[in-house]
């Protein structure tokens, strides 16, 4: 199978019927959870050498909280002139008794909770603190207060010390940790420590390699060195294994690497013109993939991590690719098939039984990706408000209701959910060349992460 045909195979997919706007918003509410609390995050200051790294710390902290989608960030231009650096800086206003015929007078003595809860700030929460140097380490003293409380004893939610190396990397680390602890207070998971894996052609014309980066686009690192076409990465649930499709040995085949050591691991590829589009089962013990081992058309197979125990799951007279296992139940697979004409998204049991089509047959629908809740999928579709081009959609699998997240901004494909279930990474050529972008699951907070070469097919673990 040549490269052009393989790309066509890998690009296969489907569509969904239009539903009412109210139904669409219901899907997003389930995922993004409605109204956001307002948080104020004044800049931290540092003593001595620590001040050099506060710009990086403040930028990272604000960005982490903003990009979480959990809060409404109060603009810093609205903050009061007096900002606390520690709890002792708060001074409760003094009430001066009223003179005869007058009213009691409120005498301000320093920063107070109502400075932040009242207009124009109108915040619900305040994150504040300061930094210093202890030995050769950066130490940050940080607090989170509910400023709607009437007294300091009940206002404090979080108070903690954070330690990092005395450099920009250390400042970013402690900012990520403080942001993660704030999100944790509200039952949300930080993306700090997760990685986005993707394939890129930046190393040379006619080649693609697998790369990784942090969720903010920093620390981009090359993981494969085959000087061939290596693409479509998949990462095991525990983050230790990397599987991908590669032309390193001529035909497209599945390669398996350890993300701990970088070493290539054994995976037996069937004698076929194509073995491709791998995905791991939730227990990390098996891989599902597409192969032409059974004949002319690519079909869905499942095997052990070394390629043994092969079992065929689909038996259609069409191309079946891109299997993705439900991460919550491990009992279902969504995949792309051309069995009804144009590429559509289907669902079946892990044993291949009970095959049903999720999309109604219009356009091309490809790149399905399960939400961590096992109830929703994201996918790319050529129909909708921009016919003829791919856009990103989210579907409730049970009801078949969907929401369109990208609109009229180039070709948008390969959506994948972040571990927090509130963000998506995807590839888009909206900036002129195909790059990796992220967005909140309601389509807002778009952010471009890559710029060098052409980058696509992200996976977020």
Secondary structure, 3 states (H helix, E strand, C coil): CCHHHHHHHHCCCCCCCCCCHHHHHHHHHHHHCCCCEEEECCCCEECHHHHHHHHHHHHHHHHHHHHCCCEEECCHHHCCCCCCCCHHHCCCCEEECCCCCCCCEEECCCCCCHHHHCCCCCCCEEEEEEEEEECCEEEEEEEEEECCCCCHHHHEEEEEEEEEECCHHHHHHHHHHHHHHHHHHCCCCCCCCCEEEEEECCCCCCCEEEEEEECCCCCCEECCCCCCEEEEEEECCCCCEEEEEECCCCCEEEEEEECCCCCEECCCCCCCCEEEEEEECCCCCEEEEEECCCCCCCEEEEEECCCCCCEECCCCCCCEEEEEECCCCCCEEEEEECCCCCCEEEEEECCCCCCEECCCCCCCEEEEEECCCCCEEEEEECCCCCCCCCEEEEEECCCCCEEECCCCCCCEEEEEECCCCCEEEEEECCCCCCEEEEEECCCCCCEECCCCCCEEEEEEC
